Amino acid sequence: MIAARKSQPESEGTSIEGAIKKARGHLLELQRPDGHWEGELFVDATLCCDYIIYMHWSGQVDEILQEKCAAHIRSRQLPES
């Protein structure tokens, strides 16, 4: 015999709807007047590591860019590392 499901309390149902409305509102606030969205591009340390290796592999090392990448890698490093 299958047990009857308890009905969800109203607060659980409205919390999902509330979260959806809040997320929709936030996205609409971020939308530009012409309709597009613009966000920050996040670059993790892995991409910078790979790019430094690629510059050395290709024999075309840009010293300034390499230092910027290395600084970014160091800024993401954990204190105990």
Buried (B, 14 or more C-beta within 10 A) or exposed (E): EEEEEEEEEEEEEEEEEEEEEEEEEEEEEEEEEEEEEEEEEEEEBEEBBEBBEEBEEEEEEEEEEBEEBEEBBEEEEEEEE
